[in-house]
Amino acid sequence: MNKRRVVVTGLGIVSPFGCGVDKFWNSLIEGKSGIKTITRMPLDGHLVTFGGEATTFEDEVKEKELLDAKEMRRMDRFTQFACVASDEAVKDSGLDMTKEDPYRVGVIMGSGAGGFDTFEKQHKVIIDRGPTKCSPFTIPMLILNMAAGRVSMRHGAKGLNKAVVSACATSAHCVGDAFRSIQFDDADVVIAGGSEAVMTHIGIGAFTTARTLSRRNDDPTHASRPYDIDRDGFVMGEGGACLILEELEHAKARGAKIYAEIVGYGQTGDAYDMVAPDPSGAGAAKSMELAVKNAGINPSEVGYINAHGTSTHLGDIAESQAIAKVFGDLDTNKKLKVSSTKSMHGHMIGATGAAEAMVCVKVLKEGIIPPTINLVNQDPEVANLNYVPNKAIKEDVEYALTNSFGFGGQNASIIFKKYVQ
């Protein structure tokens, strides 16, 4: 059978910059950092006290009446993020569910950790007051598939419904799997993405003891510095990101605006270590190679890569070397631009793949490439690539690729194409 073409028709996000795609995108192209001291919990005893916190979320929800107060109390924060992001994306797409076959509209939304906040709070209730005193909503609040379930209920989407869990690659896999589902006629429309809310004691504490987080507490805005020789770990972020993927002819028939086309998807496993990437970058390179092959293009046609680029020593080196292997370095490919927007929004774990896929879509649509901020002294160990340091650049791009790599060695690469009617 012929594979069906898949396009992006809607975008929605909750990020450290607030609710909304415009806030997110404008902050990125301005080179603005969303990293700040954490405010939502006491920080006594914590060695890391900052992150990409969605500090305005509750105020925006209340002001704009984005969620019902009673409904919010029965959702973990990660599910709240997913619902708000999906609402914006569906509205942006112009999708009218009264005119759709609900069994042809699916949801694939994931999370790397799920309801950490609920787990912590209800565990304390059990310890303090006994095991029969926890909320009856505890389980449906903390399980990772509840974002997908809630989003489907919210929009009446009765088609395929699942949650992918692959750590930092989660929502990239969600978007990629949604792409494949539409290609092979399992759905006409899929609401795809991910959400994460790990600004909790266990989230910050456990990542700290794993020695993965930056400890630049006195200078949060400059803490996430991918490819810079002075980087000292990644910065935790949070939020939710959602894309509406749709079969091309279905989108055209209802007069939908089209942001971009998704054309390639690659996925591999490192089979190497629980948390460290394969230092050879072999799995990352193969993931990108498979995405390029799936797209039916030459590597030289890719003009922009939104890198996983976490600001860790091993990760930055391995990924950059893999990019250079597949696409060439500056000596052989001066066209390619690579940036890590995690330098601004932090690492949103299960939401980050969809957020960065959104960046690629906007790059193709707007002709602007956001920078890698805080890149002052490039580490000589990373590959010789153009990392778009500190300032956005205007550039017309036809193909853009995003990478997401998760703990456990789970890799995903997605390629988007500029859509021209």
DRENKOLZA-668614 format. One record per residue (C-alpha): residue number from 1; x, y, z; residue in one letter. Coordinates in steps of 0.25 Angstrom, whole numbers, m for minus. Layout:
BEGIN
+-----+-------+-------+-------+----+
|   i |     u |     v |     w | aa |
+-----+-------+-------+-------+----+
| NUM |     X |     Y |     Z |  A |
...
+-----+-------+-------+-------+----+
***
This chain:
BEGIN
+-----+-------+-------+-------+----+
|   i |     u |     v |     w | aa |
+-----+-------+-------+-------+----+
|   1 |     0 |     0 |     0 |  M |
|   2 |     4 |    14 |    m2 |  N |
|   3 |     8 |    22 |    10 |  K |
|   4 |    m1 |    34 |    13 |  R |
|   5 |     5 |    47 |    15 |  R |
|   6 |     5 |    54 |    29 |  V |
|   7 |     5 |    68 |    32 |  V |
|   8 |     5 |    77 |    45 |  V |
|   9 |    m8 |    85 |    47 |  T |
|  10 |    m8 |    90 |    61 |  G |
|  11 |     2 |    93 |    72 |  L |
|  12 |     1 |    95 |    87 |  G |
|  13 |    10 |    96 |    99 |  I |
|  14 |    12 |    99 |   114 |  V |
|  15 |    27 |   103 |   116 |  S |
|  16 |    36 |   111 |   126 |  P |
|  17 |    32 |   123 |   118 |  F |
|  18 |    17 |   121 |   121 |  G |
|  19 |     5 |   115 |   114 |  C |
|  20 |     5 |   117 |    99 |  G |
|  21 |    13 |   115 |    86 |  V |
|  22 |    16 |   130 |    84 |  D |
|  23 |    22 |   132 |    97 |  K |
|  24 |    31 |   119 |    95 |  F |
|  25 |    35 |   123 |    81 |  W |
|  26 |    37 |   137 |    83 |  N |
|  27 |    46 |   134 |    96 |  S |
|  28 |    54 |   125 |    88 |  L |
|  29 |    57 |   134 |    76 |  I |
|  30 |    60 |   145 |    86 |  E |
|  31 |    71 |   136 |    93 |  G |
|  32 |    63 |   137 |   106 |  K |
|  33 |    66 |   128 |   117 |  S |
|  34 |    54 |   122 |   125 |  G |
|  35 |    63 |   116 |   136 |  I |
|  36 |    61 |   122 |   150 |  K |
|  37 |    61 |   118 |   165 |  T |
|  38 |    50 |   108 |   168 |  I |
|  39 |    38 |   114 |   175 |  T |
|  40 |    28 |   103 |   177 |  R |
|  41 |    34 |    95 |   188 |  M |
|  42 |    44 |    97 |   200 |  P |
|  43 |    58 |    95 |   196 |  L |
|  44 |    64 |    92 |   209 |  D |
|  45 |    75 |    81 |   208 |  G |
|  46 |    75 |    82 |   192 |  H |
|  47 |    88 |    83 |   185 |  L |
|  48 |    81 |    88 |   173 |  V |
|  49 |    71 |   100 |   175 |  T |
|  50 |    67 |   104 |   161 |  F |
|  51 |    61 |    99 |   148 |  G |
|  52 |    51 |   102 |   136 |  G |
|  53 |    39 |   103 |   145 |  E |
|  54 |    25 |   107 |   139 |  A |
|  55 |    24 |   117 |   150 |  T |
|  56 |    12 |   125 |   143 |  T |
|  57 |     4 |   112 |   140 |  F |
|  58 |    m6 |   113 |   152 |  E |
|  59 |    m9 |   128 |   150 |  D |
|  60 |   m11 |   126 |   135 |  E |
|  61 |   m20 |   115 |   137 |  V |
|  62 |   m29 |   123 |   147 |  K |
|  63 |   m28 |   136 |   139 |  E |
|  64 |   m32 |   129 |   126 |  K |
|  65 |   m41 |   118 |   132 |  E |
|  66 |   m33 |   108 |   125 |  L |
|  67 |   m37 |    97 |   135 |  L |
|  68 |   m48 |    95 |   144 |  D |
|  69 |   m43 |    96 |   159 |  A |
|  70 |   m50 |    83 |   163 |  K |
|  71 |   m44 |    76 |   151 |  E |
|  72 |   m30 |    81 |   154 |  M |
|  73 |   m31 |    75 |   168 |  R |
|  74 |   m33 |    61 |   162 |  R |
|  75 |   m21 |    62 |   152 |  M |
|  76 |    m6 |    62 |   155 |  D |
|  77 |     2 |    74 |   150 |  R |
|  78 |     7 |    66 |   138 |  F |
|  79 |    m7 |    63 |   133 |  T |
|  80 |   m11 |    77 |   135 |  Q |
|  81 |     0 |    81 |   126 |  F |
|  82 |    m4 |    71 |   115 |  A |
|  83 |   m19 |    76 |   116 |  C |
|  84 |   m15 |    91 |   114 |  V |
|  85 |    m5 |    88 |   103 |  A |
|  86 |   m15 |    79 |    96 |  S |
|  87 |   m26 |    90 |    97 |  D |
|  88 |   m17 |   100 |    90 |  E |
|  89 |   m13 |    90 |    79 |  A |
|  90 |   m27 |    86 |    76 |  V |
|  91 |   m32 |   100 |    76 |  K |
|  92 |   m20 |   104 |    67 |  D |
|  93 |   m23 |    93 |    57 |  S |
|  94 |   m38 |    97 |    55 |  G |
|  95 |   m42 |    83 |    57 |  L |
|  96 |   m57 |    81 |    59 |  D |
|  97 |   m60 |    68 |    66 |  M |
|  98 |   m75 |    69 |    63 |  T |
|  99 |   m71 |    67 |    48 |  K |
| 100 |   m61 |    56 |    51 |  E |
| 101 |   m62 |    41 |    52 |  D |
| 102 |   m57 |    40 |    67 |  P |
| 103 |   m51 |    26 |    64 |  Y |
| 104 |   m42 |    32 |    54 |  R |
| 105 |   m36 |    42 |    63 |  V |
| 106 |   m26 |    37 |    73 |  G |
| 107 |   m17 |    41 |    84 |  V |
| 108 |    m2 |    37 |    87 |  I |
| 109 |     3 |    45 |    99 |  M |
| 110 |    14 |    40 |   109 |  G |
| 111 |    22 |    44 |   121 |  S |
| 112 |    35 |    40 |   126 |  G |
| 113 |    32 |    40 |   140 |  A |
| 114 |    17 |    42 |   142 |  G |
| 115 |    11 |    47 |   155 |  G |
| 116 |    23 |    49 |   164 |  F |
| 117 |    16 |    60 |   171 |  D |
| 118 |     4 |    52 |   174 |  T |
| 119 |    13 |    40 |   178 |  F |
| 120 |    20 |    49 |   188 |  E |
| 121 |     8 |    55 |   194 |  K |
| 122 |     0 |    43 |   196 |  Q |
| 123 |    12 |    35 |   201 |  H |
| 124 |    13 |    46 |   212 |  K |
| 125 |    m2 |    44 |   215 |  V |
| 126 |     0 |    29 |   217 |  I |
| 127 |    12 |    31 |   226 |  I |
| 128 |     6 |    42 |   234 |  D |
| 129 |    m8 |    37 |   235 |  R |
| 130 |    m9 |    22 |   231 |  G |
| 131 |   m10 |    14 |   218 |  P |
| 132 |   m26 |    16 |   217 |  T |
| 133 |   m25 |    31 |   217 |  K |
| 134 |   m19 |    34 |   203 |  C |
| 135 |   m28 |    40 |   192 |  S |
| 136 |   m37 |    30 |   185 |  P |
| 137 |   m32 |    37 |   172 |  F |
| 138 |   m17 |    34 |   175 |  T |
| 139 |   m15 |    23 |   165 |  I |
| 140 |   m23 |    30 |   153 |  P |
| 141 |   m15 |    43 |   156 |  M |
| 142 |    m1 |    37 |   156 |  L |
| 143 |    m1 |    26 |   145 |  I |
| 144 |     6 |    31 |   133 |  L |
| 145 |    m5 |    27 |   123 |  N |
| 146 |   m14 |    37 |   129 |  M |
| 147 |   m10 |    49 |   121 |  A |
| 148 |   m14 |    41 |   109 |  A |
| 149 |   m27 |    37 |   115 |  G |
| 150 |   m31 |    51 |   120 |  R |
| 151 |   m27 |    57 |   107 |  V |
| 152 |   m36 |    47 |    99 |  S |
| 153 |   m48 |    50 |   109 |  M |
| 154 |   m46 |    65 |   107 |  R |
| 155 |   m47 |    65 |    92 |  H |
| 156 |   m56 |    52 |    90 |  G |
| 157 |   m45 |    45 |    82 |  A |
| 158 |   m49 |    30 |    82 |  K |
| 159 |   m38 |    25 |    73 |  G |
| 160 |   m24 |    19 |    76 |  L |
| 161 |   m20 |    23 |    90 |  N |
| 162 |    m7 |    20 |    97 |  K |
| 163 |     4 |    25 |   105 |  A |
| 164 |    19 |    23 |   101 |  V |
| 165 |    29 |    23 |   112 |  V |
| 166 |    44 |    24 |   108 |  S |
| 167 |    50 |    35 |   118 |  A |
| 168 |    55 |    47 |   110 |  C |
| 169 |    51 |    41 |    97 |  A |
| 170 |    36 |    39 |   101 |  T |
| 171 |    29 |    50 |    93 |  S |
| 172 |    38 |    49 |    81 |  A |
| 173 |    34 |    34 |    80 |  H |
| 174 |    19 |    39 |    82 |  C |
| 175 |    20 |    48 |    70 |  V |
| 176 |    27 |    38 |    62 |  G |
| 177 |    17 |    27 |    65 |  D |
| 178 |     6 |    36 |    62 |  A |
| 179 |    12 |    39 |    49 |  F |
| 180 |    13 |    24 |    46 |  R |
| 181 |    m1 |    22 |    51 |  S |
| 182 |    m6 |    32 |    41 |  I |
| 183 |     3 |    27 |    29 |  Q |
| 184 |    m3 |    13 |    31 |  F |
| 185 |   m17 |    17 |    32 |  D |
| 186 |   m20 |    14 |    47 |  D |
| 187 |   m25 |    29 |    48 |  A |
| 188 |   m27 |    42 |    41 |  D |
| 189 |   m23 |    51 |    52 |  V |
| 190 |   m15 |    48 |    64 |  V |
| 191 |   m13 |    57 |    76 |  I |
| 192 |     2 |    54 |    80 |  A |
| 193 |    12 |    59 |    90 |  G |
| 194 |    16 |    58 |   104 |  G |
| 195 |    17 |    65 |   118 |  S |
| 196 |    25 |    65 |   130 |  E |
| 197 |    25 |    71 |   144 |  A |
| 198 |    37 |    66 |   152 |  V |
| 199 |    40 |    79 |   160 |  M |
| 200 |    38 |    71 |   173 |  T |
| 201 |    47 |    66 |   184 |  H |
| 202 |    49 |    53 |   178 |  I |
| 203 |    51 |    58 |   164 |  G |
| 204 |    61 |    69 |   167 |  I |
| 205 |    68 |    60 |   178 |  G |
| 206 |    69 |    48 |   170 |  A |
| 207 |    75 |    54 |   158 |  F |
| 208 |    84 |    62 |   167 |  T |
| 209 |    90 |    49 |   174 |  T |
| 210 |    91 |    43 |   160 |  A |
| 211 |   101 |    55 |   157 |  R |
| 212 |    93 |    59 |   144 |  T |
| 213 |    89 |    73 |   148 |  L |
| 214 |    96 |    86 |   148 |  S |
| 215 |    99 |    92 |   161 |  R |
| 216 |   101 |   106 |   157 |  R |
| 217 |    91 |   111 |   167 |  N |
| 218 |    97 |   125 |   167 |  D |
| 219 |    95 |   127 |   152 |  D |
| 220 |    83 |   119 |   148 |  P |
| 221 |    81 |   126 |   134 |  T |
| 222 |    95 |   122 |   130 |  H |
| 223 |    94 |   108 |   135 |  A |
| 224 |    90 |   101 |   123 |  S |
| 225 |   101 |   102 |   113 |  R |
| 226 |   102 |    91 |   103 |  P |
| 227 |   115 |    89 |    96 |  Y |
| 228 |   122 |    99 |   105 |  D |
| 229 |   134 |    95 |   112 |  I |
| 230 |   129 |   100 |   125 |  D |
| 231 |   116 |    92 |   125 |  R |
| 232 |   114 |    84 |   138 |  D |
| 233 |   101 |    76 |   135 |  G |
| 234 |    87 |    78 |   130 |  F |
| 235 |    76 |    87 |   136 |  V |
| 236 |    62 |    81 |   139 |  M |
| 237 |    50 |    87 |   132 |  G |
| 238 |    35 |    84 |   132 |  E |
| 239 |    23 |    86 |   123 |  G |
| 240 |    14 |    79 |   113 |  G |
| 241 |    15 |    80 |    98 |  A |
| 242 |     5 |    75 |    87 |  C |
| 243 |     5 |    74 |    72 |  L |
| 244 |    m7 |    71 |    63 |  I |
| 245 |    m3 |    61 |    52 |  L |
| 246 |   m13 |    59 |    41 |  E |
| 247 |   m14 |    52 |    28 |  E |
| 248 |   m11 |    62 |    17 |  L |
| 249 |   m24 |    60 |     9 |  E |
| 250 |   m32 |    60 |    21 |  H |
| 251 |   m26 |    74 |    25 |  A |
| 252 |   m28 |    80 |    12 |  K |
| 253 |   m42 |    75 |    11 |  A |
| 254 |   m46 |    83 |    23 |  R |
| 255 |   m37 |    95 |    20 |  G |
| 256 |   m27 |    94 |    31 |  A |
| 257 |   m15 |   102 |    31 |  K |
| 258 |    m2 |    94 |    30 |  I |
| 259 |    10 |    97 |    37 |  Y |
| 260 |    19 |    86 |    32 |  A |
| 261 |    20 |    71 |    27 |  E |
| 262 |    26 |    60 |    35 |  I |
| 263 |    34 |    51 |    26 |  V |
| 264 |    44 |    43 |    33 |  G |
| 265 |    45 |    35 |    46 |  Y |
| 266 |    56 |    27 |    52 |  G |
| 267 |    58 |    19 |    65 |  Q |
| 268 |    69 |    11 |    71 |  T |
| 269 |    74 |     6 |    84 |  G |
| 270 |    88 |     7 |    89 |  D |
| 271 |    88 |    m6 |    98 |  A |
| 272 |   100 |     0 |   105 |  Y |
| 273 |    97 |     6 |   119 |  D |
| 274 |    85 |    10 |   129 |  M |
| 275 |    88 |    25 |   128 |  V |
| 276 |   101 |    28 |   119 |  A |
| 277 |   100 |    29 |   104 |  P |
| 278 |   109 |    20 |    96 |  D |
| 279 |   121 |    29 |    95 |  P |
| 280 |   123 |    24 |    80 |  S |
| 281 |   110 |    31 |    77 |  G |
| 282 |   106 |    19 |    68 |  A |
| 283 |    92 |    17 |    72 |  G |
| 284 |    89 |    32 |    71 |  A |
| 285 |    96 |    32 |    57 |  A |
| 286 |    87 |    20 |    53 |  K |
| 287 |    75 |    27 |    57 |  S |
| 288 |    77 |    39 |    49 |  M |
| 289 |    81 |    30 |    37 |  E |
| 290 |    68 |    23 |    38 |  L |
| 291 |    60 |    36 |    38 |  A |
| 292 |    68 |    41 |    26 |  V |
| 293 |    65 |    28 |    19 |  K |
| 294 |    51 |    27 |    23 |  N |
| 295 |    49 |    42 |    18 |  A |
| 296 |    55 |    38 |     4 |  G |
| 297 |    65 |    49 |     4 |  I |
| 298 |    80 |    51 |     4 |  N |
| 299 |    87 |    55 |    17 |  P |
| 300 |    91 |    68 |    10 |  S |
| 301 |    77 |    73 |     9 |  E |
| 302 |    75 |    75 |    24 |  V |
| 303 |    78 |    89 |    28 |  G |
| 304 |    75 |    89 |    43 |  Y |
| 305 |    76 |    80 |    54 |  I |
| 306 |    70 |    82 |    68 |  N |
| 307 |    79 |    74 |    76 |  A |
| 308 |    77 |    66 |    88 |  H |
| 309 |    88 |    75 |    94 |  G |
| 310 |    86 |    73 |   109 |  T |
| 311 |    99 |    81 |   114 |  S |
| 312 |   105 |    68 |   119 |  T |
| 313 |   119 |    64 |   116 |  H |
| 314 |   117 |    50 |   110 |  L |
| 315 |   104 |    54 |   103 |  G |
| 316 |   108 |    66 |    96 |  D |
| 317 |   121 |    59 |    90 |  I |
| 318 |   114 |    46 |    86 |  A |
| 319 |   102 |    53 |    79 |  E |
| 320 |   111 |    64 |    72 |  S |
| 321 |   120 |    53 |    67 |  Q |
| 322 |   109 |    45 |    62 |  A |
| 323 |   103 |    57 |    55 |  I |
| 324 |   116 |    60 |    48 |  A |
| 325 |   117 |    45 |    44 |  K |
| 326 |   104 |    45 |    37 |  V |
| 327 |   103 |    60 |    32 |  F |
| 328 |   118 |    64 |    31 |  G |
| 329 |   125 |    75 |    39 |  D |
| 330 |   128 |    89 |    36 |  L |
| 331 |   139 |    85 |    27 |  D |
| 332 |   129 |    77 |    18 |  T |
| 333 |   115 |    83 |    21 |  N |
| 334 |   115 |    98 |    23 |  K |
| 335 |   100 |    98 |    21 |  K |
| 336 |    96 |    90 |    33 |  L |
| 337 |    92 |    98 |    46 |  K |
| 338 |    90 |    91 |    60 |  V |
| 339 |    85 |    97 |    72 |  S |
| 340 |    80 |    92 |    86 |  S |
| 341 |    68 |   100 |    91 |  T |
| 342 |    70 |    93 |   104 |  K |
| 343 |    80 |   104 |   107 |  S |
| 344 |    67 |   113 |   109 |  M |
| 345 |    56 |   104 |   114 |  H |
| 346 |    64 |    93 |   121 |  G |
| 347 |    61 |    78 |   119 |  H |
| 348 |    46 |    76 |   120 |  M |
| 349 |    48 |    60 |   120 |  I |
| 350 |    36 |    54 |   115 |  G |
| 351 |    31 |    67 |   108 |  A |
| 352 |    44 |    71 |   102 |  T |
| 353 |    43 |    63 |    89 |  G |
| 354 |    30 |    69 |    85 |  A |
| 355 |    34 |    83 |    89 |  A |
| 356 |    47 |    82 |    81 |  E |
| 357 |    39 |    76 |    69 |  A |
| 358 |    30 |    88 |    70 |  M |
| 359 |    43 |    97 |    69 |  V |
| 360 |    46 |    90 |    56 |  C |
| 361 |    32 |    92 |    51 |  V |
| 362 |    34 |   107 |    54 |  K |
| 363 |    48 |   108 |    48 |  V |
| 364 |    42 |   103 |    35 |  L |
| 365 |    30 |   112 |    35 |  K |
| 366 |    37 |   125 |    40 |  E |
| 367 |    51 |   124 |    34 |  G |
| 368 |    58 |   127 |    47 |  I |
| 369 |    67 |   117 |    55 |  I |
| 370 |    68 |   119 |    70 |  P |
| 371 |    81 |   119 |    76 |  P |
| 372 |    89 |   111 |    86 |  T |
| 373 |    91 |   121 |    97 |  I |
| 374 |   102 |   122 |   108 |  N |
| 375 |   112 |   116 |    97 |  L |
| 376 |   124 |   124 |   100 |  V |
| 377 |   136 |   115 |    99 |  N |
| 378 |   132 |   103 |    90 |  Q |
| 379 |   138 |    90 |    96 |  D |
| 380 |   149 |    85 |    86 |  P |
| 381 |   144 |    70 |    89 |  E |
| 382 |   130 |    73 |    82 |  V |
| 383 |   129 |    72 |    67 |  A |
| 384 |   133 |    84 |    58 |  N |
| 385 |   118 |    89 |    55 |  L |
| 386 |   111 |   102 |    54 |  N |
| 387 |   103 |   102 |    68 |  Y |
| 388 |    97 |   116 |    65 |  V |
| 389 |   103 |   122 |    77 |  P |
| 390 |    95 |   132 |    85 |  N |
| 391 |    87 |   139 |    74 |  K |
| 392 |    76 |   134 |    65 |  A |
| 393 |    79 |   135 |    50 |  I |
| 394 |    70 |   136 |    38 |  K |
| 395 |    71 |   124 |    29 |  E |
| 396 |    61 |   117 |    19 |  D |
| 397 |    61 |   103 |    23 |  V |
| 398 |    54 |    91 |    15 |  E |
| 399 |    57 |    80 |    24 |  Y |
| 400 |    59 |    80 |    39 |  A |
| 401 |    62 |    68 |    48 |  L |
| 402 |    60 |    67 |    63 |  T |
| 403 |    67 |    57 |    72 |  N |
| 404 |    63 |    51 |    86 |  S |
| 405 |    71 |    41 |    94 |  F |
| 406 |    66 |    35 |   107 |  G |
| 407 |    72 |    28 |   119 |  F |
| 408 |    73 |    13 |   115 |  G |
| 409 |    79 |    16 |   102 |  G |
| 410 |    65 |    19 |    94 |  Q |
| 411 |    67 |    28 |    82 |  N |
| 412 |    58 |    35 |    73 |  A |
| 413 |    60 |    44 |    61 |  S |
| 414 |    49 |    51 |    53 |  I |
| 415 |    50 |    59 |    40 |  I |
| 416 |    40 |    70 |    36 |  F |
| 417 |    39 |    77 |    22 |  K |
| 418 |    35 |    91 |    19 |  K |
| 419 |    21 |    90 |    13 |  Y |
| 420 |    18 |    98 |     0 |  V |
| 421 |     4 |    97 |    m6 |  Q |
+-----+-------+-------+-------+----+
***
